[in-house]
């Protein structure tokens, strides 16, 4: 099914760039203005200057993307970024802390062939925003580089991927090429270019479907860009082309694959919200919001008070069958009419901050449980997509561990 190939990675040379921890950055969609300023201060070579550069006061349309292109070209010319001489897969261990525990997520960076959604080989689970895709397309046109990976999941039913990565990391032939520590996080990256190991990894992934965990906008943008290149007859008969996209793959059952909730904040539209709740839910006031409660229902927080919303049987029938057991989908019975009425919807991953936002005024918080990776697999296999911002895979795969240029 899925075709993956090794690629010539473009990586930071820490002798020129400074420590790798100072130049990697999160994906663009989780970079706030304050964080962007911090990343700019962290290093003159931080990839945020490419991935999500600042607008300047005198900018014309497209200037931000032109600066990103110049930065990549300049850093490459000066050796801050260097092309690896051999095509490689890049094995990754990502250590982080969550709920007071040390966690490791293991994966591999590959070049994944692009497939149209109807093929069923690469399966999305979430809707996308047109404005975000337009921005990513302009950046890709300007830089001709995959700066930030798509995050994909594979079933790895027999555990062969996990076992092989473990062996190659511990005993070779993979070579450790990067070790970045930033606070409680640590990234270890190995390059794998041994022909036998490369064939084995490509072969085991050929039997897999890829489920997009994060990076739906990047994947859809890459498909658009590929069509543009095909129409202009600019596709080279080579592997470093827009036929493929930089992708980080992780097993669905990897113990470090963690998904956090994405709570909904609504401002305005109270009358419509109340009518939607009355129609679709049974409402019970509660004293506090426990984990078990959020897992089994939707919780409304308004003016500091908590209310359990349990979906009515007749209302849940309005949802696609594969959605019906998911509280995050039940919340759409409120969110959809609220959006249509002009309510402003925003998103918050931190439960305490979501509750604080609804402590007064005209903001309501709708708390939802996280979905599981297997939930996403079931939705994708049913050819359905969940609402935007359903999932928050934690932590994000950073941009800058390895980049993938698309050739000249």
Secondary structure, 3 states (H helix, E strand, C coil): CCCEECECCEEECHHHHCCHHHCCECCHHHCCHHHHHHHHHHCCCCCHHHHCCCCCCCCCCCHHHHHHHHHHHHHHHCCCEEECCCCEEEEEEEEEEECCEEEEEEEEEEEEECCCHHHCCEECCECCCHHHHHHHHHHHHHHCEECCCEEEEECCCCCHHHHHHHHHHHHCCCEEEEEEEECCEEEEEEEECCHHHHHHHHHHHCCCCEEEEECHHHHHHHHHHHHHHHHCCCCCCCCCCCCEEEEEEEECCCCCCEEECCEEEEECCHHHHHHHHHHHEEEEEECCCCHHHHHHCEEEEECCEEEEEEECHHHHCCCCHHHCCCHHHHCHHHHHHHHHCCCEEEEECCHHHHHHHCCCCCEEEEECCCCCHHHHHHHHHCCCCECCCCCEEECCCCECCCEEECCC
